[in-house]
Amino acid sequence: MRNVPNKASALLEMARVVIPNGLVMVLELPVPSRGMWCSTYSFYLNIILPKFARLFTQNPAAYHYLSGSVMNFPEPKSFLTLMESIGLRECQSSSFTFGVCTLYTGKKSNTYD
């Protein structure tokens, strides 16, 4: 979802193809929202990873793109609001690995659109 320019359209299409009462699920890599882990992760993502990548890849720019796309992904609350705005209900997020990975879920209504 990080690389999709129009996230609302993508979510609408996902909801369209899901059965009634089915779940739309998005797994993303947001920046952890608080504490020392946020600073540590941002430092790793923006400084360490791109430098380390130069040792193993011929395209280090891809790792700068990766960090930029992660840093610019909406905060969980904003993404949940977007999911609700396209008609999904019971939207929630679950964080894993100290907030580095987040699963967003939203339920489609029980009628066919």
All heavy atoms as an XYZ file, in Angstrom:
889
protein
N       0.827     -1.185      0.000
C       0.000      0.000      0.000
C       0.873      1.250      0.000
O       0.452      2.277     -0.485
C      -0.921     -0.055      1.219
C      -1.982      0.999      1.237
S      -3.200      1.010     -0.073
C      -4.198     -0.384      0.307
N       2.109      1.142      0.530
C       2.997      2.302      0.562
C       3.239      2.866     -0.829
O       3.423      4.054     -0.995
C       4.367      1.929      1.151
C       4.428      1.928      2.626
C       5.804      1.537      3.134
N       6.062      0.130      2.860
C       7.054     -0.319      2.100
N       7.902      0.511      1.544
N       7.214     -1.596      1.889
N       3.278      2.000     -1.830
C       3.630      2.424     -3.186
C       2.424      2.756     -4.047
O       2.577      3.002     -5.229
C       4.454      1.321     -3.858
C       5.722      1.069     -3.094
O       6.400      1.999     -2.688
N       6.047     -0.185     -2.861
N       1.241      2.763     -3.477
C       0.021      3.051     -4.227
C      -0.270      4.546     -4.113
O      -0.441      5.055     -3.004
C      -1.159      2.227     -3.675
C      -2.450      2.592     -4.364
C      -0.868      0.740     -3.819
N      -0.329      5.249     -5.258
C      -0.564      6.691     -5.189
C      -1.939      7.059     -4.629
O      -2.055      8.005     -3.858
C      -0.440      7.175     -6.635
C       0.097      6.050     -7.415
C      -0.069      4.800     -6.611
N      -2.977      6.330     -5.005
C      -4.329      6.645     -4.539
C      -4.800      5.517     -3.618
O      -5.416      4.547     -4.052
C      -5.271      6.833     -5.719
C      -6.614      7.377     -5.293
O      -7.054      7.160     -4.168
N      -7.267      8.075     -6.204
N      -4.504      5.660     -2.352
C      -4.812      4.606     -1.383
C      -6.314      4.375     -1.237
O      -6.756      3.243     -1.079
C      -4.176      4.949     -0.033
C      -2.655      4.857     -0.080
C      -2.040      5.448      1.155
C      -0.527      5.453      1.132
N       0.134      5.677     -0.129
N      -7.108      5.435     -1.325
C      -8.565      5.285     -1.210
C      -9.107      4.425     -2.353
O      -9.928      3.531     -2.128
C      -9.246      6.649     -1.194
N      -8.642      4.660     -3.564
C      -9.098      3.850     -4.709
C      -8.691      2.393     -4.548
O      -9.462      1.489     -4.866
C      -8.525      4.394     -6.017
O      -9.105      5.624     -6.328
N      -7.487      2.176     -4.066
C      -7.021      0.798     -3.852
C      -7.863      0.097     -2.796
O      -8.247     -1.068     -2.962
C      -5.549      0.797     -3.459
N      -8.157      0.803     -1.714
C      -8.999      0.216     -0.661
C     -10.410     -0.054     -1.174
O     -11.006     -1.085     -0.847
C      -9.044      1.128      0.564
C      -7.774      1.173      1.405
C      -7.833      2.334      2.402
C      -7.546     -0.148      2.117
N     -10.951      0.861     -1.983
C     -12.284      0.642     -2.568
C     -12.304     -0.617     -3.431
O     -13.254     -1.402     -3.384
C     -12.712      1.848     -3.403
C     -13.285      3.022     -2.636
C     -13.386      4.259     -3.529
C     -14.654      2.660     -2.076
N     -11.263     -0.813     -4.209
C     -11.194     -2.004     -5.062
C     -11.050     -3.266     -4.223
O     -11.661     -4.296     -4.517
C     -10.041     -1.875     -6.055
C      -9.915     -3.036     -7.025
C     -11.127     -3.224     -7.941
O     -11.996     -2.347     -8.034
O     -11.187     -4.299     -8.578
N     -10.273     -3.200     -3.171
C     -10.139     -4.350     -2.279
C     -11.490     -4.684     -1.655
O     -11.892     -5.851     -1.615
C      -9.094     -4.065     -1.197
C      -7.680     -3.959     -1.731
S      -6.503     -3.295     -0.529
C      -6.332     -4.678      0.571
N     -12.199     -3.659     -1.205
C     -13.512     -3.882     -0.596
C     -14.505     -4.423     -1.620
O     -15.349     -5.254     -1.295
C     -14.033     -2.577      0.017
N     -14.392     -3.970     -2.856
C     -15.320     -4.416     -3.897
C     -15.234     -5.926     -4.132
O     -16.238     -6.593     -4.313
C     -15.036     -3.683     -5.212
C     -16.040     -3.993     -6.314
C     -15.633     -3.361     -7.633
N     -14.471     -3.984     -8.232
C     -14.480     -5.146     -8.907
N     -15.610     -5.820     -9.047
N     -13.372     -5.631     -9.424
N     -14.031     -6.467     -4.091
C     -13.857     -7.879     -4.431
C     -13.977     -8.816     -3.224
O     -13.952    -10.028     -3.384
C     -12.522     -8.134     -5.168
C     -12.482     -7.364     -6.464
C     -11.326     -7.792     -4.295
N     -14.109     -8.254     -2.028
C     -14.247     -9.072     -0.819
C     -15.725     -9.438     -0.633
O     -16.610     -8.633     -0.893
C     -13.719     -8.303      0.416
C     -14.051     -9.000      1.708
C     -12.220     -8.120      0.305
N     -15.973    -10.651     -0.176
C     -17.352    -11.081      0.063
C     -17.977    -10.256      1.184
O     -17.260     -9.690      2.012
C     -17.423    -12.593      0.416
C     -16.675    -12.880      1.722
C     -16.888    -13.443     -0.723
C     -16.896    -14.283      2.252
N     -19.308    -10.168      1.225
C     -19.955     -9.440      2.317
C     -19.499     -9.992      3.677
O     -19.352    -11.203      3.855
C     -21.441     -9.706      2.090
C     -21.546     -9.924      0.618
C     -20.273    -10.659      0.239
N     -19.261     -9.097      4.591
C     -18.730     -9.401      5.921
C     -17.292     -9.911      5.894
O     -16.773    -10.342      6.919
C     -19.619    -10.370      6.707
C     -20.882     -9.705      7.177
O     -20.847     -8.583      7.668
N     -22.001    -10.379      7.016
N     -16.648     -9.865      4.734
C     -15.249    -10.277      4.625
C     -14.323     -9.168      5.100
O     -14.717     -8.016      5.260
N     -13.084     -9.533      5.337
C     -12.093     -8.576      5.842
C     -11.181     -8.083      4.731
O     -10.707     -8.860      3.905
C     -11.219     -9.225      6.916
C     -11.837     -9.475      8.272
C     -10.832    -10.172      9.182
C     -12.298     -8.178      8.904
N     -10.944     -6.788      4.744
C      -9.873     -6.187      3.953
C      -8.701     -6.063      4.908
O      -8.851     -5.526      6.018
C     -10.296     -4.806      3.408
C      -9.109     -4.076      2.814
C     -11.417     -4.957      2.390
N      -7.557     -6.579      4.496
C      -6.381     -6.570      5.373
C      -5.197     -5.944      4.645
O      -4.956     -6.238      3.472
C      -6.038     -7.994      5.801
C      -7.196     -8.697      6.493
S      -6.868    -10.429      6.825
C      -6.081    -10.276      8.406
N      -4.479     -5.090      5.347
C      -3.293     -4.435      4.804
C      -2.178     -4.595      5.826
O      -2.341     -4.221      6.991
C      -3.558     -2.937      4.531
C      -2.293     -2.238      4.074
C      -4.677     -2.757      3.515
N      -1.052     -5.142      5.394
C       0.119     -5.300      6.252
C       1.156     -4.269      5.810
O       1.567     -4.263      4.648
C       0.678     -6.719      6.133
C       1.802     -7.093      7.066
C       1.331     -7.063      8.518
C       2.327     -8.482      6.716
N       1.533     -3.389      6.706
C       2.445     -2.302      6.362
C       3.579     -2.178      7.367
O       3.536     -2.774      8.436
C       1.685     -0.975      6.287
C       1.231     -0.612      4.904
C       2.345     -0.545      3.864
O       3.532     -0.319      4.194
O       2.017     -0.714      2.692
N       4.561     -1.372      6.998
C       5.750     -1.142      7.815
C       5.848      0.324      8.207
O       6.684      1.054      7.706
C       7.005     -1.536      7.027
C       7.047     -2.958      6.495
C       8.220     -3.134      5.549
C       7.114     -3.945      7.630
N       4.990      0.789      9.107
C       5.077      2.194      9.506
C       6.237      2.425     10.467
O       6.801      1.482     11.018
C       3.746      2.436     10.213
C       3.432      1.115     10.822
C       3.931      0.089      9.829
N       6.580      3.675     10.660
C       7.582      4.019     11.671
C       6.914      3.894     13.033
O       5.800      4.372     13.221
C       8.085      5.463     11.455
C       9.032      5.871     12.566
C       8.760      5.582     10.104
N       7.550      3.221     13.984
C       6.966      3.141     15.330
C       6.640      4.534     15.846
O       7.387      5.480     15.617
C       8.054      2.467     16.165
C       8.873      1.711     15.171
C       8.833      2.531     13.911
N       5.539      4.651     16.544
C       5.007      5.969     16.866
C       5.636      6.664     18.070
O       5.511      7.863     18.200
C       3.497      5.869     17.076
O       3.218      4.984     18.128
N       6.280      5.953     18.954
C       6.757      6.649     20.151
C       7.979      5.981     20.756
O       8.326      4.863     20.434
C       5.663      6.748     21.189
C       5.048      5.432     21.563
C       3.781      5.671     22.397
N       2.752      4.734     22.075
C       2.619      3.544     22.636
N       3.440      3.153     23.555
N       1.655      2.740     22.274
N       8.605      6.740     21.638
C       9.687      6.207     22.444
C      11.020      6.096     21.732
O      11.208      6.541     20.613
N      11.940      5.490     22.447
C      13.292      5.322     21.948
C      13.318      4.440     20.699
O      14.134      4.629     19.810
C      14.186      4.715     23.026
C      15.647      4.703     22.644
S      16.698      4.052     23.927
C      16.581      2.315     23.587
N      12.407      3.470     20.613
C      12.379      2.572     19.470
C      12.119      3.358     18.183
O      12.675      3.046     17.137
C      11.340      1.478     19.673
C      11.333      0.456     18.598
C      10.303      0.163     17.776
C      12.402     -0.408     18.199
N      10.655     -0.824     16.890
C      11.948     -1.193     17.131
C      13.706     -0.592     18.624
C      12.732     -2.144     16.491
C      14.501     -1.537     17.996
C      14.004     -2.299     16.950
N      11.314      4.398     18.243
C      11.031      5.236     17.081
C      12.319      5.881     16.576
O      12.620      5.835     15.386
C       9.995      6.297     17.429
S       9.657      7.454     16.098
N      13.083      6.470     17.471
C      14.341      7.118     17.091
C      15.351      6.105     16.568
O      16.016      6.345     15.558
C      14.944      7.845     18.296
O      14.062      8.816     18.765
N      15.453      4.975     17.238
C      16.392      3.930     16.818
C      16.025      3.404     15.437
O      16.880      3.257     14.561
C      16.396      2.773     17.846
O      16.738      3.304     19.115
C      17.371      1.687     17.448
N      14.746      3.129     15.225
C      14.290      2.601     13.939
C      14.495      3.628     12.823
O      14.950      3.281     11.735
C      12.825      2.188     14.035
C      12.301      1.576     12.762
C      12.711      0.308     12.356
C      11.404      2.260     11.965
C      12.237     -0.262     11.193
C      10.915      1.697     10.797
C      11.336      0.437     10.410
O      10.864     -0.111      9.253
N      14.190      4.882     13.081
C      14.379      5.929     12.071
C      15.856      6.057     11.700
O      16.191      6.199     10.519
C      13.848      7.266     12.584
O      12.463      7.213     12.740
N      16.732      6.007     12.700
C      18.168      6.067     12.435
C      18.607      4.873     11.584
O      19.331      5.023     10.602
C      18.950      6.106     13.760
C      20.436      6.148     13.572
C      21.058      7.313     13.172
C      21.207      5.015     13.789
C      22.433      7.371     12.990
C      22.584      5.049     13.605
C      23.196      6.229     13.211
N      18.147      3.686     11.946
C      18.483      2.483     11.176
C      17.972      2.597      9.739
O      18.707      2.347      8.781
C      17.884      1.247     11.852
C      17.882      0.032     10.965
C      19.051     -0.688     10.737
C      16.724     -0.371     10.319
C      19.067     -1.787      9.896
C      16.727     -1.473      9.480
C      17.893     -2.172      9.269
O      17.899     -3.251      8.430
N      16.723      2.980      9.591
C      16.089      3.023      8.278
C      16.705      4.069      7.360
O      16.884      3.826      6.168
C      14.586      3.294      8.459
C      13.695      3.147      7.243
C      13.683      1.696      6.773
C      12.280      3.572      7.601
N      17.058      5.221      7.911
C      17.547      6.327      7.084
C      19.058      6.415      6.950
O      19.550      6.988      5.981
C      17.028      7.655      7.651
C      15.542      7.773      7.477
O      15.040      7.741      6.369
N      14.822      7.891      8.577
N      19.790      5.863      7.906
C      21.253      5.981      7.883
C      21.940      4.630      7.679
O      22.697      4.437      6.734
C      21.772      6.638      9.189
C      21.079      7.977      9.450
C      23.289      6.781      9.156
C      21.307      9.044      8.415
N      21.670      3.696      8.563
C      22.384      2.417      8.552
C      22.021      1.570      7.331
O      22.901      1.097      6.603
C      22.111      1.619      9.853
C      22.502      2.441     11.086
C      22.800      0.266      9.820
C      23.960      2.783     11.164
N      20.730      1.354      7.099
C      20.296      0.474      6.007
C      20.816      0.929      4.642
O      21.378      0.110      3.902
C      18.775      0.328      6.004
C      18.213     -0.629      4.964
C      18.711     -2.054      5.205
C      16.694     -0.591      4.980
N      20.680      2.192      4.259
C      21.210      2.593      2.948
C      22.725      2.404      2.815
O      23.208      1.986      1.768
C      20.839      4.077      2.841
C      19.661      4.234      3.729
C      19.912      3.276      4.872
N      23.475      2.681      3.888
C      24.928      2.494      3.828
C      25.287      1.015      3.741
O      26.169      0.622      2.984
C      25.600      3.142      5.036
C      25.586      4.645      4.961
C      26.310      5.283      6.108
C      26.240      6.792      5.930
N      27.065      7.512      6.846
N      24.602      0.214      4.511
C      24.841     -1.228      4.495
C      24.454     -1.823      3.134
O      25.130     -2.729      2.631
C      24.033     -1.879      5.621
C      24.381     -3.307      5.878
C      25.611     -3.655      6.422
C      23.482     -4.309      5.579
C      25.938     -4.977      6.669
C      23.796     -5.636      5.808
C      25.033     -5.970      6.360
N      23.402     -1.307      2.540
C      22.917     -1.821      1.258
C      23.952     -1.636      0.148
O      24.031     -2.458     -0.770
C      21.614     -1.142      0.876
N      24.747     -0.576      0.232
C      25.771     -0.337     -0.795
C      26.755     -1.490     -0.904
O      27.360     -1.696     -1.957
C      26.536      0.945     -0.497
C      25.724      2.161     -0.770
C      26.538      3.411     -0.589
N      25.625      4.463     -0.197
C      25.928      5.489      0.531
N      27.156      5.657      0.967
N      25.031      6.391      0.838
N      26.927     -2.242      0.172
C      27.857     -3.373      0.148
C      27.304     -4.559     -0.635
O      28.079     -5.395     -1.102
C      28.164     -3.821      1.582
C      28.787     -2.783      2.505
C      28.857     -3.339      3.922
C      30.149     -2.369      2.005
N      25.990     -4.652     -0.764
C      25.385     -5.859     -1.316
C      24.524     -5.651     -2.555
O      24.006     -6.619     -3.101
C      24.517     -6.532     -0.238
C      25.316     -6.944      0.961
C      25.291     -6.192      2.116
C      26.126     -8.070      0.918
C      26.033     -6.562      3.220
C      26.885     -8.443      2.011
C      26.842     -7.691      3.172
N      24.348     -4.431     -2.978
C      23.465     -4.210     -4.119
C      24.089     -3.220     -5.093
O      24.926     -2.405     -4.708
C      22.086     -3.690     -3.669
O      21.243     -3.564     -4.810
C      22.192     -2.345     -2.975
N      23.661     -3.329     -6.331
C      24.107     -2.369     -7.337
C      23.111     -1.211     -7.461
O      23.298     -0.327     -8.282
C      24.271     -3.074     -8.682
C      25.371     -4.106     -8.660
C      25.521     -4.820     -9.984
O      24.929     -4.451    -10.977
N      26.324     -5.870     -9.981
N      22.056     -1.252     -6.650
C      21.041     -0.211     -6.695
C      20.746      0.317     -5.279
O      19.665      0.097     -4.754
C      19.764     -0.753     -7.345
C      18.720      0.315     -7.554
O      19.000      1.498     -7.416
N      17.517     -0.091     -7.869
N      21.695      1.014     -4.677
C      21.467      1.513     -3.320
C      20.333      2.544     -3.241
O      19.754      2.749     -2.177
C      22.806      2.125     -2.912
C      23.534      2.357     -4.179
C      23.024      1.357     -5.168
N      19.988      3.168     -4.346
C      18.891      4.150     -4.340
C      17.577      3.498     -3.926
O      16.709      4.163     -3.358
C      18.752      4.795     -5.710
N      17.436      2.205     -4.187
C      16.205      1.503     -3.809
C      16.001      1.545     -2.296
O      14.861      1.607     -1.824
C      16.250      0.060     -4.294
N      17.084      1.537     -1.547
C      16.966      1.551     -0.090
C      16.653      2.953      0.437
O      16.031      3.095      1.478
C      18.210      0.955      0.560
C      18.252     -0.525      0.318
C      18.826     -1.049     -0.830
C      17.647     -1.396      1.206
C      18.820     -2.414     -1.063
C      17.632     -2.754      0.977
C      18.225     -3.254     -0.169
O      18.199     -4.599     -0.403
N      17.059      3.983     -0.294
C      16.625      5.337      0.056
C      15.133      5.472     -0.238
O      14.398      6.092      0.523
C      17.424      6.390     -0.716
C      18.816      6.547     -0.220
N      19.107      7.181      0.963
C      19.995      6.147     -0.743
C      20.409      7.166      1.148
N      20.972      6.549      0.138
N      14.689      4.883     -1.344
C      13.267      4.912     -1.676
C      12.472      4.171     -0.602
O      11.420      4.633     -0.175
C      13.019      4.279     -3.055
C      11.553      4.163     -3.358
C      10.837      5.260     -3.804
C      10.871      2.965     -3.154
C       9.484      5.171     -4.058
C       9.519      2.867     -3.400
C       8.832      3.974     -3.861
O       7.496      3.884     -4.095
N      12.972      3.019     -0.177
C      12.295      2.239      0.858
C      12.112      3.072      2.120
O      11.009      3.162      2.654
C      13.093      0.972      1.186
C      12.607      0.167      2.390
C      11.241     -0.445      2.101
C      13.610     -0.916      2.747
N      13.169      3.707      2.582
C      13.050      4.499      3.810
C      12.090      5.666      3.621
O      11.291      5.963      4.504
C      14.413      4.990      4.290
O      14.985      5.885      3.368
N      12.125      6.297      2.457
C      11.199      7.400      2.194
C       9.754      6.953      2.181
O       8.875      7.630      2.728
N       9.490      5.800      1.569
C       8.108      5.325      1.504
C       7.599      4.906      2.886
O       6.427      5.112      3.206
C       7.972      4.181      0.504
O       8.628      3.012      0.943
N       8.455      4.349      3.702
C       8.063      3.981      5.067
C       7.811      5.239      5.894
O       6.806      5.343      6.609
C       9.132      3.083      5.738
C       8.859      2.920      7.221
C       9.201      1.731      5.045
N       8.696      6.215      5.780
C       8.571      7.444      6.569
C       7.325      8.253      6.172
O       6.774      8.965      6.998
C       9.818      8.319      6.410
C      11.105      7.689      6.912
S      11.125      7.317      8.664
C      11.267      8.936      9.353
N       6.886      8.133      4.928
C       5.757      8.931      4.449
C       4.417      8.209      4.510
O       3.404      8.779      4.102
C       6.024      9.405      3.019
C       7.129     10.432      2.977
O       7.165     11.348      3.777
N       8.054     10.260      2.053
N       4.388      6.987      4.995
C       3.112      6.282      5.114
C       2.302      6.944      6.227
O       2.848      7.349      7.246
C       3.341      4.797      5.430
C       2.093      3.977      5.294
C       1.619      3.623      4.049
C       1.373      3.590      6.410
C       0.448      2.880      3.907
C       0.209      2.849      6.287
C      -0.250      2.488      5.038
N       0.970      7.049      6.034
C       0.151      7.702      7.069
C       0.272      7.013      8.426
O       0.485      5.809      8.517
C      -1.277      7.546      6.536
C      -1.146      7.254      5.093
C       0.179      6.581      4.908
N       0.101      7.800      9.472
C       0.074      7.237     10.826
C      -1.125      6.298     10.942
O      -2.112      6.457     10.221
C      -0.039      8.359     11.852
C       1.176      9.240     11.910
C       1.036     10.323     12.965
O       0.054     10.306     13.738
O       1.917     11.193     13.010
N      -1.058      5.320     11.847
C      -2.146      4.343     11.968
C      -3.533      4.966     12.100
O      -4.475      4.543     11.442
C      -1.767      3.532     13.208
C      -0.271      3.576     13.210
C       0.069      4.963     12.727
N      -3.662      5.995     12.912
C      -4.974      6.620     13.106
C      -5.503      7.197     11.785
O      -6.678      7.058     11.456
C      -4.879      7.714     14.169
C      -6.221      8.242     14.624
C      -6.054      9.331     15.662
C      -5.934      8.726     17.037
N      -5.981      9.717     18.126
N      -4.631      7.824     11.018
C      -5.029      8.402      9.731
C      -5.414      7.325      8.729
O      -6.371      7.482      7.967
C      -3.898      9.246      9.145
O      -3.597     10.324      9.973
N      -4.663      6.225      8.707
C      -4.975      5.155      7.767
C      -6.301      4.489      8.137
O      -7.100      4.147      7.261
C      -3.838      4.133      7.688
C      -3.981      3.215      6.517
C      -3.782      3.675      5.225
C      -4.330      1.892      6.700
C      -3.930      2.829      4.130
C      -4.480      1.040      5.618
C      -4.275      1.505      4.337
N      -6.557      4.318      9.429
C      -7.837      3.757      9.866
C      -8.992      4.680      9.483
O     -10.054      4.209      9.058
C      -7.827      3.500     11.373
C      -6.941      2.351     11.838
C      -6.837      2.340     13.356
C      -7.439      1.020     11.311
N      -8.796      5.968      9.601
C      -9.822      6.934      9.188
C     -10.093      6.817      7.694
O     -11.246      6.862      7.252
C      -9.381      8.373      9.540
O      -9.200      8.462     10.953
C     -10.393      9.395      9.081
N      -9.041      6.633      6.907
C      -9.204      6.440      5.469
C     -10.007      5.171      5.185
O     -10.916      5.177      4.345
C      -7.836      6.376      4.781
C      -7.854      6.105      3.281
C      -8.574      7.215      2.528
C      -6.432      5.927      2.777
N      -9.696      4.096      5.885
C     -10.429      2.837      5.698
C     -11.912      3.028      6.019
O     -12.778      2.550      5.284
C      -9.817      1.728      6.559
C      -8.437      1.296      6.106
S      -7.695      0.043      7.181
C      -8.639     -1.406      6.709
N     -12.199      3.738      7.085
C     -13.591      3.988      7.468
C     -14.291      4.892      6.458
O     -15.470      4.712      6.169
C     -13.653      4.605      8.866
C     -13.250      3.627      9.948
C     -13.007      4.278     11.302
O     -12.948      5.529     11.379
O     -12.864      3.520     12.277
N     -13.546      5.825      5.876
C     -14.146      6.772      4.934
C     -14.607      6.103      3.640
O     -15.469      6.634      2.958
C     -13.168      7.907      4.616
O     -12.152      7.473      3.738
N     -14.060      4.944      3.314
C     -14.501      4.255      2.094
C     -15.582      3.220      2.409
O     -16.015      2.480      1.541
C     -13.325      3.628      1.314
C     -12.599      2.546      2.120
C     -12.341      4.680      0.881
C     -12.883      1.183      1.610
N     -16.019      3.170      3.658
C     -17.152      2.325      4.017
C     -16.832      1.049      4.767
O     -17.737      0.269      5.051
N     -15.578      0.832      5.090
C     -15.257     -0.345      5.901
C     -15.662     -0.058      7.345
O     -15.654      1.077      7.799
C     -13.768     -0.669      5.813
C     -13.274     -1.092      4.430
C     -11.758     -1.199      4.414
C     -13.906     -2.410      4.008
N     -16.015     -1.096      8.078
C     -16.422     -0.920      9.473
C     -15.552     -1.801     10.366
O     -14.834     -2.665      9.886
C     -17.901     -1.236      9.654
C     -18.325     -2.588      9.170
C     -19.857     -2.742      9.165
N     -20.241     -3.980      8.533
C     -20.296     -5.152      9.136
N     -20.006     -5.258     10.407
N     -20.642     -6.240      8.474
N     -15.633     -1.538     11.657
C     -14.836     -2.267     12.645
C     -13.345     -2.246     12.279
O     -12.639     -3.251     12.418
C     -15.336     -3.712     12.789
C     -16.773     -3.814     13.256
C     -17.292     -5.242     13.290
O     -16.485     -6.169     13.544
O     -18.500     -5.421     13.054
N     -12.885     -1.104     11.811
C     -11.481     -0.966     11.408
C     -10.597     -0.932     12.650
O     -10.922     -0.274     13.644
C     -11.288      0.302     10.591
S     -12.189      0.288      9.034
N      -9.497     -1.647     12.566
C      -8.551     -1.659     13.679
C      -7.151     -1.961     13.178
O      -6.966     -2.424     12.053
C      -8.980     -2.656     14.744
C      -9.231     -4.052     14.275
C      -9.827     -4.910     15.382
O      -9.439     -4.814     16.538
N     -10.778     -5.750     15.031
N      -6.188     -1.664     14.015
C      -4.797     -1.960     13.681
C      -4.174     -2.770     14.808
O      -4.537     -2.607     15.972
C      -4.006     -0.669     13.456
O      -3.942      0.086     14.636
N      -3.264     -3.629     14.437
C      -2.506     -4.442     15.399
C      -1.031     -4.289     15.064
O      -0.631     -4.545     13.928
C      -2.905     -5.916     15.299
O      -4.273     -6.080     15.542
N      -0.250     -3.862     16.039
C       1.180     -3.663     15.828
C       1.965     -4.902     16.248
O       1.621     -5.566     17.225
C       1.675     -2.462     16.625
O       1.100     -1.290     16.120
N       3.023     -5.155     15.508
C       3.912     -6.285     15.789
C       5.352     -5.789     15.753
O       5.654     -4.757     15.168
C       3.717     -7.392     14.740
C       2.297     -7.874     14.644
C       1.457     -7.396     13.650
C       1.788     -8.778     15.563
C       0.144     -7.829     13.560
C       0.479     -9.215     15.487
C      -0.349     -8.736     14.475
N       6.245     -6.536     16.331
C       7.680     -6.254     16.336
C       7.958     -4.814     16.758
O       8.559     -4.032     16.035
C       8.297     -6.555     14.954
O       7.767     -7.762     14.435
C       9.804     -6.704     15.057
N       7.480     -4.465     17.940
C       7.714     -3.142     18.526
C       7.165     -2.012     17.656
O       7.697     -0.914     17.643
C       9.192     -2.915     18.824
C       9.807     -3.970     19.673
C      10.667     -4.904     19.125
C       9.501     -4.041     21.021
C      11.233     -5.891     19.921
C      10.068     -5.028     21.820
C      10.928     -5.962     21.261
N       6.128     -2.280     16.880
C       5.502     -1.254     16.049
C       6.077     -1.121     14.661
O       5.648     -0.263     13.894
N       7.043     -1.958     14.301
C       7.656     -1.883     12.979
C       6.733     -2.447     11.904
O       6.803     -2.068     10.743
C       9.014     -2.618     12.965
C       9.586     -2.722     11.571
C       9.981     -1.915     13.893
N       5.843     -3.323     12.279
C       4.902     -3.945     11.349
C       3.491     -3.775     11.918
O       3.266     -4.025     13.094
C       5.244     -5.424     11.196
S       4.209     -6.288     10.034
N       2.562     -3.334     11.062
C       1.186     -3.120     11.509
C       0.217     -3.771     10.538
O       0.348     -3.609      9.324
C       0.875     -1.619     11.638
O       1.771     -1.040     12.585
C      -0.553     -1.384     12.090
N      -0.747     -4.492     11.097
C      -1.811     -5.108     10.307
C      -3.069     -4.283     10.504
O      -3.526     -4.085     11.633
C      -2.057     -6.553     10.758
C      -3.202     -7.279     10.069
C      -2.920     -7.458      8.581
C      -3.459     -8.615     10.743
N      -3.612     -3.788      9.396
C      -4.860     -3.029      9.406
C      -5.964     -3.932      8.884
O      -5.786     -4.608      7.865
C      -4.752     -1.808      8.494
C      -3.674     -0.842      8.902
C      -2.396     -0.918      8.359
C      -3.932      0.149      9.834
C      -1.405     -0.039      8.733
C      -2.931      1.042     10.215
C      -1.673      0.933      9.656
O      -0.693      1.809     10.033
N      -7.104     -3.951      9.561
C      -8.245     -4.742      9.103
C      -9.498     -3.890      9.144
O      -9.653     -3.015      9.994
C      -8.468     -5.997      9.975
O      -8.701     -5.599     11.321
C      -7.284     -6.948      9.913
N     -10.375     -4.160      8.198
C     -11.676     -3.510      8.151
C     -12.663     -4.473      7.523
O     -12.325     -5.218      6.604
N     -13.873     -4.467      8.023
C     -14.899     -5.404      7.555
C     -15.798     -4.723      6.528
O     -16.245     -3.599      6.725
C     -15.739     -5.901      8.729
C     -16.658     -7.064      8.374
C     -17.444     -7.546      9.581
C     -16.586     -8.491     10.386
N     -17.397     -9.192     11.426
N     -16.069     -5.467      5.447
C     -16.989     -4.977      4.428
C     -18.413     -5.133      4.965
O     -18.700     -6.041      5.749
C     -16.822     -5.786      3.149
C     -17.726     -5.344      2.018
C     -17.479     -6.162      0.771
C     -18.437     -5.771     -0.336
N     -18.126     -6.455     -1.574
N     -19.309     -4.262      4.511
C     -20.703     -4.375      4.943
C     -21.289     -5.711      4.481
O     -20.732     -6.381      3.619
C     -21.534     -3.220      4.389
O     -21.627     -3.332      2.995
N     -22.400     -6.064      5.043
C     -22.987     -7.386      4.745
C     -23.908     -7.380      3.531
O     -24.649     -8.317      3.319
C     -23.729     -7.929      5.970
C     -24.872     -7.029      6.383
O     -25.109     -6.000      5.784
N     -25.598     -7.440      7.418
N     -23.838     -6.341      2.714
C     -24.633     -6.306      1.493
C     -23.720     -6.255      0.280
O     -22.592     -5.783      0.366
C     -25.559     -5.074      1.466
O     -24.751     -3.902      1.541
C     -26.551     -5.096      2.615
N     -24.222     -6.718     -0.835
C     -23.468     -6.619     -2.079
C     -23.555     -5.194     -2.612
O     -24.619     -4.594     -2.586
C     -24.010     -7.595     -3.123
C     -23.633     -9.026     -2.847
C     -24.515     -9.882     -2.225
C     -22.381     -9.492     -3.203
C     -24.177    -11.205     -1.952
C     -22.025    -10.807     -2.938
C     -22.925    -11.662     -2.317
O     -22.577    -12.939     -2.058
N     -22.442     -4.674     -3.083
C     -22.447     -3.317     -3.638
C     -22.590     -3.376     -5.144
O     -22.164     -4.207     -5.815
C     -21.137     -2.607     -3.287
C     -21.060     -2.344     -1.782
O     -21.728     -3.048     -1.014
O     -20.316     -1.447     -1.408
